[in-house]
Amino acid sequence: MPDLPHALRESARRGRWTPRRLARLAAALPKVETHLHLDGALSPRTVRRLAEATPGSPLAGLSVEEIRRRVVVDQPRASLAAVLDAFQAFYPLLRAAPAVELAAYELLRDCARQNILHAEVRFAPALQRTGDFTLEDVLDAALRGLARGAADFGVSSGVIICLLRPFAVVDRQANEDMAALAVRFAGRGVVGLDVADAGPGDQRLSDYAGWLGRGRRAGLGLTAHAGESPRGGEIEDALEIGVDRIGHGIILRERPDLLQELIRRGTVVEVNPTSNLRTGAVSSYREHPVRAWRDAGLTATLSTDDPGVFGIDLSHEYEALSREAKFTAEELLELAWNGIWALFLPEARRRALAGRFERGAAAALD
C-alpha cells in the first residue's frame, strides 16, 4: 500500500489542531466506506418513506422521531445479537424492488453529504428474497439505485455480497445461491464476498471457504466478519482462507501473535468503533484497540458498519477517534488514505480516487 503523500503528511504536522479544527477536518476530509451494510444504513427518514409505501406496515403513520426510537440503537446493548434485533422492525420493508432501489439511492445521497468518494455497499440478498422477488431481482434493484445515486451525487460504489452464518438461520443452499450470484455478477457491479452474522450460533468461518475460494477465482475481493465476538478460531480461519480484509477483529487485542501475522501479511482490518461500542465489544472509544493497532503497524480503515441503525455517519467516526483516542490530523489522513488503497477496485480506479483524495485533503487542511 502506498504511503500517505509527503506533502499532505507535512501539512498535517504543521497545523495547530484544536479539537474544533479536528472536528472540521473530520467533516471536510474526503473519505471512503469499506464496511457499510445497505440494510443497516437506512435512516429513520428513509424507513418512514418505505413504511408509507408498504401496505399494512406497523410503522406507517409514525413520525420520523417515533421511528427513530424503534430502529436506532443509540446506547450500548448486551451483545451483537441484541443489536441485530433492531433490524427486525424494518426488514419487512425491504422485500420489494422499489424499496431496495430507494435504499441504495438514498444511501449514496447520504454519502455525498459526508464527502465520501466511494462506498462499498454490502448486503445479503437472501434476506430480501421472497417467492416472486428473486436474489437477482434484489441485486438488480440495488445496482439500479446505486447507478442513479452515482449519476446524481457523484459517489461511486461497488457491491459486496454477504454470505451468512450460521446455517441454522440461513441454510447452505441460500449461501450457495448467493455465492453463485456474486460470481455471476463479478465485474458487473459486484466487487467482493463477505461472511457476516445473521444470528447466534457457532458456525465456523472455514465452512464458507469453498464459496470464498470461488469468489477469489472469479476476481472478487474477500472480507469476513471475524473476531467481533469472543468465538474462538475466527481470525485463524480467515487467515487460512486468505481474506484480504477482516471486519472488526476486536479479539486481536488478546492475541498479539495473530496481530503480528496480520501485519506481516498486510491484511487490512475494517474498524467500526461505534458499532463495537453499541454491541458491547468495547466499553468506550478510548478502550478501542485501533490506537494500539495503528501504533503496532496494522493497516486499518475506518467505516460506520450500520450508520442508520447507530444514528451516526462517517464524519462522526473520524471525529470520535480524534477526540477520544487522540488520533492526530496526520493519523486521520492515514485512515482515509488506507481506505482508498484497500478498496476492491482495479489499480487504475484506486489511483484516480487517490488523486481526488489528495486534492480534497489539501483543501481540507488549509
C-alpha positions as CSV (number, residue, x, y, z in Angstrom):
1,M,0.0,0.0,0.0
2,P,1.5,3.4,-1.0
3,D,2.4,5.8,1.8
4,L,0.4,8.9,2.5
5,P,1.8,11.6,0.2
6,H,4.6,13.6,1.8
7,A,3.1,17.0,1.2
8,L,-0.2,16.0,3.0
9,R,1.7,14.5,5.9
10,E,3.9,17.6,6.4
11,S,0.9,19.9,6.1
12,A,-1.0,17.9,8.7
13,R,2.0,18.0,11.0
14,R,2.5,21.8,10.7
15,G,-1.1,22.7,11.6
16,R,-2.3,23.8,15.1
17,W,-5.0,21.3,15.7
18,T,-7.6,22.3,18.3
19,P,-10.5,19.9,18.9
20,R,-12.8,22.1,17.0
21,R,-10.5,22.2,14.0
22,L,-10.0,18.4,14.1
23,A,-13.8,18.1,14.0
24,R,-14.0,20.3,10.9
25,L,-11.3,18.2,9.3
26,A,-13.3,15.0,10.0
27,A,-16.2,16.5,8.2
28,A,-14.3,18.0,5.3
29,L,-11.9,15.1,4.7
30,P,-12.6,13.0,1.5
31,K,-13.4,9.5,2.7
32,V,-14.4,6.1,1.6
33,E,-16.6,3.4,3.2
34,T,-15.2,-0.1,3.2
35,H,-17.7,-1.7,5.7
36,L,-21.2,-0.4,5.1
37,H,-24.4,-2.5,5.3
38,L,-27.2,-1.5,3.0
39,D,-29.9,-2.5,5.4
40,G,-28.1,-1.0,8.4
41,A,-27.8,2.3,6.6
42,L,-31.5,3.0,6.5
43,S,-32.1,6.4,8.2
44,P,-35.4,6.9,10.1
45,R,-36.4,9.2,7.3
46,T,-35.9,6.5,4.7
47,V,-37.7,3.9,6.9
48,R,-40.7,6.3,7.1
49,R,-40.8,6.6,3.3
50,L,-40.7,2.9,2.9
51,A,-43.3,2.3,5.6
52,E,-45.7,4.7,3.9
53,A,-45.3,2.8,0.7
54,T,-45.8,-0.7,2.3
55,P,-49.4,-1.7,2.8
56,G,-50.0,-2.9,6.4
57,S,-46.7,-1.8,7.8
58,P,-46.9,-1.2,11.5
59,L,-44.5,1.7,11.1
60,A,-46.9,3.6,8.7
61,G,-48.3,6.8,10.1
62,L,-45.5,7.2,12.7
63,S,-43.3,10.3,12.8
64,V,-39.6,10.2,12.0
65,E,-38.9,10.7,15.7
66,E,-41.2,7.8,16.6
67,I,-39.5,5.6,14.1
68,R,-36.1,6.6,15.3
69,R,-37.0,5.4,18.8
70,R,-37.8,2.0,17.4
71,V,-35.0,1.4,14.9
72,V,-31.9,3.4,16.2
73,V,-29.6,1.8,18.7
74,D,-28.0,4.8,20.3
75,Q,-26.9,3.1,23.5
76,P,-24.7,0.1,24.1
77,R,-26.5,-3.3,24.2
78,A,-25.5,-6.5,25.8
79,S,-24.4,-8.3,22.6
80,L,-24.3,-8.3,18.8
81,A,-27.4,-10.5,18.9
82,A,-29.3,-7.7,20.8
83,V,-28.3,-5.2,18.2
84,L,-29.4,-7.4,15.4
85,D,-32.9,-7.4,17.0
86,A,-33.3,-3.8,15.9
87,F,-33.2,-4.8,12.3
88,Q,-36.4,-6.8,12.7
89,A,-38.5,-3.6,12.9
90,F,-37.8,-2.5,9.4
91,Y,-36.6,-5.6,7.5
92,P,-40.1,-6.4,6.1
93,L,-39.9,-3.1,4.2
94,L,-37.0,-4.2,2.1
95,R,-38.7,-7.1,0.3
96,A,-39.7,-5.3,-2.9
97,A,-37.6,-3.8,-5.8
98,P,-38.7,-0.2,-5.3
99,A,-37.7,-0.3,-1.7
100,V,-34.2,-1.8,-2.3
101,E,-33.6,0.7,-5.1
102,L,-34.6,3.6,-2.9
103,A,-32.5,2.4,0.0
104,A,-29.4,2.2,-2.3
105,Y,-30.1,5.6,-3.9
106,E,-30.6,7.4,-0.6
107,L,-27.5,5.7,0.9
108,L,-25.3,7.4,-1.7
109,R,-27.1,10.7,-1.2
110,D,-26.1,10.5,2.5
111,C,-22.6,9.5,1.5
112,A,-22.3,12.6,-0.7
113,R,-23.2,14.8,2.3
114,Q,-20.2,13.4,4.2
115,N,-17.6,13.9,1.4
116,I,-17.5,10.2,0.7
117,L,-15.9,9.5,-2.7
118,H,-16.7,5.8,-2.9
119,A,-18.7,3.3,-0.9
120,E,-18.5,-0.5,-0.9
121,V,-22.1,-1.5,0.0
122,R,-22.7,-4.9,1.4
123,F,-25.9,-6.9,1.8
124,A,-27.3,-10.4,1.7
125,P,-29.9,-10.8,-1.0
126,A,-31.3,-13.9,0.7
127,L,-32.7,-11.7,3.5
128,Q,-34.8,-9.7,1.0
129,R,-35.8,-12.6,-1.3
130,T,-39.4,-13.7,-1.5
131,G,-41.3,-16.1,-3.7
132,D,-41.6,-13.5,-6.5
133,F,-38.6,-11.3,-5.7
134,T,-35.5,-13.4,-6.6
135,L,-31.9,-13.0,-5.5
136,E,-31.1,-11.5,-8.9
137,D,-34.0,-9.1,-8.6
138,V,-32.7,-7.9,-5.3
139,L,-29.2,-7.3,-6.7
140,D,-30.6,-5.6,-9.8
141,A,-32.7,-3.2,-7.7
142,A,-29.7,-2.3,-5.6
143,L,-27.5,-1.8,-8.6
144,R,-30.1,0.5,-10.2
145,G,-30.3,2.6,-7.0
146,L,-26.5,2.8,-6.8
147,A,-26.3,3.8,-10.5
148,R,-28.8,6.6,-10.1
149,G,-27.0,7.7,-6.9
150,A,-23.7,7.8,-8.7
151,A,-25.2,9.9,-11.5
152,D,-27.0,12.3,-9.1
153,F,-24.5,12.6,-6.3
154,G,-21.1,11.7,-7.8
155,V,-20.4,8.9,-5.4
156,S,-19.1,5.7,-7.0
157,S,-19.7,2.3,-5.4
158,G,-19.3,-1.4,-5.5
159,V,-21.4,-4.3,-4.0
160,I,-20.1,-6.9,-1.6
161,I,-22.4,-9.9,-1.3
162,C,-22.7,-11.2,2.3
163,L,-22.8,-14.9,2.9
164,L,-24.5,-15.5,6.2
165,R,-23.9,-17.7,9.3
166,P,-25.0,-19.8,11.0
167,F,-26.6,-22.4,8.7
168,A,-29.4,-22.8,11.3
169,V,-30.5,-19.2,10.3
170,V,-29.6,-19.1,6.7
171,D,-29.1,-22.5,5.2
172,R,-26.4,-23.9,2.9
173,Q,-28.5,-23.6,-0.2
174,A,-29.1,-20.0,0.3
175,N,-25.4,-19.3,0.8
176,E,-24.6,-21.4,-2.3
177,D,-27.1,-19.3,-4.3
178,M,-25.7,-16.0,-3.1
179,A,-22.1,-17.1,-3.8
180,A,-23.2,-18.2,-7.3
181,L,-24.9,-14.8,-7.8
182,A,-21.8,-12.9,-6.7
183,V,-19.6,-14.9,-9.2
184,R,-22.1,-14.3,-12.0
185,F,-22.0,-10.5,-11.4
186,A,-18.3,-10.2,-10.8
187,G,-17.1,-7.2,-12.8
188,R,-20.7,-6.1,-13.3
189,G,-21.2,-4.2,-10.0
190,V,-20.2,-6.9,-7.5
191,V,-16.7,-6.5,-6.2
192,G,-16.4,-8.8,-3.2
193,L,-17.7,-11.6,-1.0
194,D,-18.1,-11.4,2.8
195,V,-19.3,-13.7,5.6
196,A,-21.5,-11.9,8.1
197,D,-23.6,-12.9,11.1
198,A,-27.3,-13.3,10.8
199,G,-28.0,-14.6,14.3
200,P,-26.5,-16.5,17.2
201,G,-24.6,-19.7,16.6
202,D,-21.1,-21.2,16.3
203,Q,-20.8,-21.9,12.6
204,R,-17.1,-21.9,11.6
205,L,-15.9,-19.5,9.1
206,S,-14.0,-22.4,7.5
207,D,-17.3,-23.8,6.4
208,Y,-17.5,-21.0,3.9
209,A,-14.0,-21.5,2.4
210,G,-15.3,-23.2,-0.7
211,W,-17.6,-20.3,-1.7
212,L,-15.0,-17.7,-0.9
213,G,-12.5,-19.6,-3.0
214,R,-14.9,-19.5,-5.9
215,G,-15.2,-15.8,-5.4
216,R,-11.4,-15.4,-5.4
217,R,-11.1,-17.3,-8.7
218,A,-13.8,-15.0,-10.2
219,G,-11.7,-12.0,-9.3
220,L,-13.7,-10.8,-6.2
221,G,-12.1,-9.4,-3.1
222,L,-12.6,-11.3,0.1
223,T,-13.5,-10.0,3.5
224,A,-15.1,-11.6,6.6
225,H,-16.6,-10.5,9.9
226,A,-14.2,-12.1,12.3
227,G,-13.2,-11.5,15.9
228,E,-16.1,-9.3,16.6
229,S,-17.3,-11.6,19.4
230,P,-15.3,-13.9,21.7
231,R,-15.9,-17.0,19.5
232,G,-12.5,-18.8,19.0
233,G,-10.8,-19.6,15.8
234,E,-12.3,-16.9,13.6
235,I,-9.2,-15.0,12.8
236,E,-7.3,-18.2,12.3
237,D,-9.9,-19.4,9.8
238,A,-9.8,-16.0,8.0
239,L,-6.1,-16.3,7.6
240,E,-6.3,-19.8,6.4
241,I,-8.8,-18.8,3.7
242,G,-6.6,-15.8,2.8
243,V,-9.1,-13.0,3.0
244,D,-7.9,-9.5,2.0
245,R,-9.7,-7.8,4.9
246,I,-11.2,-8.6,8.2
247,G,-14.2,-6.8,9.7
248,H,-14.0,-5.7,13.3
249,G,-11.2,-8.1,14.6
250,I,-11.6,-6.9,18.2
251,I,-10.3,-10.3,19.6
252,L,-6.9,-9.3,18.2
253,R,-6.3,-7.2,21.3
254,E,-6.0,-10.5,23.2
255,R,-3.9,-12.2,20.5
256,P,-0.7,-10.4,19.8
257,D,0.5,-13.4,17.8
258,L,-2.4,-13.1,15.3
259,L,-2.0,-9.3,15.2
260,Q,1.6,-9.7,14.1
261,E,0.6,-12.2,11.5
262,L,-2.0,-9.8,10.0
263,I,0.7,-7.1,9.9
264,R,3.1,-9.5,8.2
265,R,0.6,-10.4,5.6
266,G,-0.7,-6.9,5.1
267,T,-4.2,-8.0,5.9
268,V,-6.5,-4.9,6.4
269,V,-8.9,-4.6,9.4
270,E,-12.1,-2.7,8.8
271,V,-12.6,-0.7,12.0
272,N,-16.1,0.3,13.1
273,P,-15.7,2.0,16.6
274,T,-19.3,3.0,17.3
275,S,-20.6,-0.4,16.2
276,N,-18.2,-2.1,18.6
277,L,-19.3,0.2,21.4
278,R,-23.0,-0.5,20.8
279,T,-22.6,-4.3,20.6
280,G,-20.6,-4.3,23.8
281,A,-17.4,-5.5,22.2
282,V,-15.6,-2.4,23.8
283,S,-16.7,-0.2,26.7
284,S,-15.6,3.1,25.3
285,Y,-13.9,4.7,22.3
286,R,-10.8,5.1,24.3
287,E,-10.7,1.4,25.0
288,H,-11.0,0.5,21.4
289,P,-7.8,-1.2,20.2
290,V,-7.4,0.8,17.0
291,R,-4.9,3.1,18.6
292,A,-2.7,0.2,19.7
293,W,-3.1,-1.5,16.3
294,R,-2.1,1.6,14.4
295,D,1.0,2.1,16.7
296,A,1.9,-1.6,16.1
297,G,1.8,-1.1,12.3
298,L,-1.5,-2.7,11.4
299,T,-3.3,-1.3,8.3
300,A,-6.8,-0.2,9.3
301,T,-9.6,1.5,7.5
302,L,-12.5,3.4,9.2
303,S,-16.2,2.8,8.5
304,T,-19.6,3.0,10.0
305,D,-21.0,-0.6,9.6
306,D,-24.6,0.4,10.2
307,P,-24.9,4.2,10.2
308,G,-28.7,4.3,10.2
309,V,-29.1,1.8,13.0
310,F,-26.5,3.5,15.1
311,G,-27.5,7.1,14.3
312,I,-24.1,8.1,13.1
313,D,-22.1,9.0,10.0
314,L,-18.5,8.5,8.9
315,S,-17.5,12.0,9.9
316,H,-18.7,11.1,13.4
317,E,-16.3,8.1,13.5
318,Y,-13.3,10.2,12.4
319,E,-14.2,12.9,15.0
320,A,-14.7,10.3,17.7
321,L,-11.2,8.9,17.2
322,S,-9.7,12.4,17.2
323,R,-11.5,13.3,20.4
324,E,-11.4,10.1,22.4
325,A,-8.5,8.1,21.0
326,K,-6.3,11.2,20.4
327,F,-5.8,10.5,16.7
328,T,-3.9,13.4,15.1
329,A,-4.7,15.1,11.9
330,E,-2.0,13.0,10.2
331,E,-3.4,9.8,11.6
332,L,-6.9,10.7,10.4
333,L,-5.5,11.2,6.9
334,E,-3.7,7.9,7.1
335,L,-7.0,6.1,7.9
336,A,-8.8,7.7,4.9
337,W,-5.8,7.0,2.6
338,N,-5.7,3.4,3.7
339,G,-9.4,3.1,2.8
340,I,-8.8,4.0,-0.8
341,W,-6.0,1.5,-1.3
342,A,-8.0,-1.3,0.5
343,L,-10.9,-0.9,-1.9
344,F,-11.8,-3.9,-4.1
345,L,-11.1,-1.9,-7.3
346,P,-8.6,-2.2,-10.2
347,E,-5.4,-0.3,-9.6
348,A,-6.3,2.5,-12.1
349,R,-9.6,3.2,-10.2
350,R,-7.8,3.4,-6.9
351,R,-5.2,5.8,-8.3
352,A,-7.9,8.0,-9.7
353,L,-9.6,8.1,-6.3
354,A,-6.3,8.8,-4.6
355,G,-5.8,11.8,-6.9
356,R,-9.2,13.1,-5.9
357,F,-8.3,12.5,-2.2
358,E,-5.1,14.4,-2.5
359,R,-6.8,17.4,-3.9
360,G,-9.6,17.3,-1.4
361,A,-7.4,16.6,1.6
362,A,-5.1,19.5,0.7
363,A,-8.1,21.9,0.7
364,A,-9.4,20.4,4.0
365,L,-6.0,21.1,5.6
366,D,-6.0,24.8,4.7
